[in-house]
Amino acid sequence: MSAHAHLHYGFPTVFGRGLAAEFRNFVNPPFLVVTMDDLWPLFAADFAGADARPYFTRSTDVGDLERDLADLGEIRAIIGLGGGQALDVAKYFAWRRNLPLFQMPTALSVNAVFGQRAGIRENGRVVYRGFAVPECVFIDLDVLRAAPPALNWSGIGDILCFHTGVLDWRYAHDRGKAEAKWPWDPVLADQSLAKVEGIVDAVDDIRTMTDRGIAALVDGLQWGTSFHGAGWCPRHIEGTDHFLFYTLEHLTGRKFLHGQPVGLGVVVGAMLHGSRADEMLDVIARIGLDIRPEAMGLTWTRLEEGLTTMRAYITSQPLWHSIAHDEAITPAFLADLRSRLDRAYAHRS
Ligand SMILES: [Zn+2]
């Protein structure tokens, strides 16, 4: 019997419209709205006259956050309103001050809203710290639909990665290289794979962000909390997919739209495993997410550098064993990847 047959996951999540205007009626004042300066003009009227202050996220560096925390004054609740960064800072503040947290994503670009730990930076390195469970995650259908489409399409990266995460887990298990604390669990793996099918089955709805498309994205991103639910096991949720992203981030020191390098990592991982690579690429391209290097500000040379040094980088970290630890990226592989990408986006300019 799998220990994870009855795994608990997800946070209380509410779908609706006009939700930002309701915060003033139920959030304990004075409260802080952790957001971004370019988003605030869209929501300021919802908080007009309320005992609320906006906090504009500029940095996720722990030193900056601790300094700002010391200057906050009296606050009785935290609202996170924005994309990944504002939601992570909201988590961090709620954790450090022991305050109730309410989260409202303005785009579904990553699964940050469905994780207990806050992604922050220590000495320039991303670390995940804290434990913040929101009272509720508010999914405003109209707000999400109004976001730049690529931001929402990016969210499929944090769901399709379950495909390669599970492949890597199975691969490590078959070779006796799965970590003792994370033994292969087919029940947990199957739950992840069902979320992948939820995206494959909703391509058109996600492209146009219908209510059904938003529901499919949220359902897959909610599975992010199964990292905690499975006892901090990351095996069923990420592998080569995110490893390519970590490598590219380390190599370039740049920020990426999360779903682009992760989505490319899904295709790379699926190619290495010989499992559904063209199908994953087709789903990504049909939804509209452009994962070609030029779409994320990388030259082919730079991407090739990332791919060929990934093995050394992930081994040095170290990260849990994957096919990318064993297989060298060859010139033939690079040429194959490039022609697959060219084909997938041939009609998308
Ligand atoms: Zn991710």
Boltz pocket constraint, residues with backbone or C-beta under 6 A from the ligand:
constraints:
  - pocket:
      binder: B
      contacts: [[A, 110], [A, 111], [A, 157], [A, 158], [A, 242], [A, 258], [A, 262]]
      max_distance: 6.0
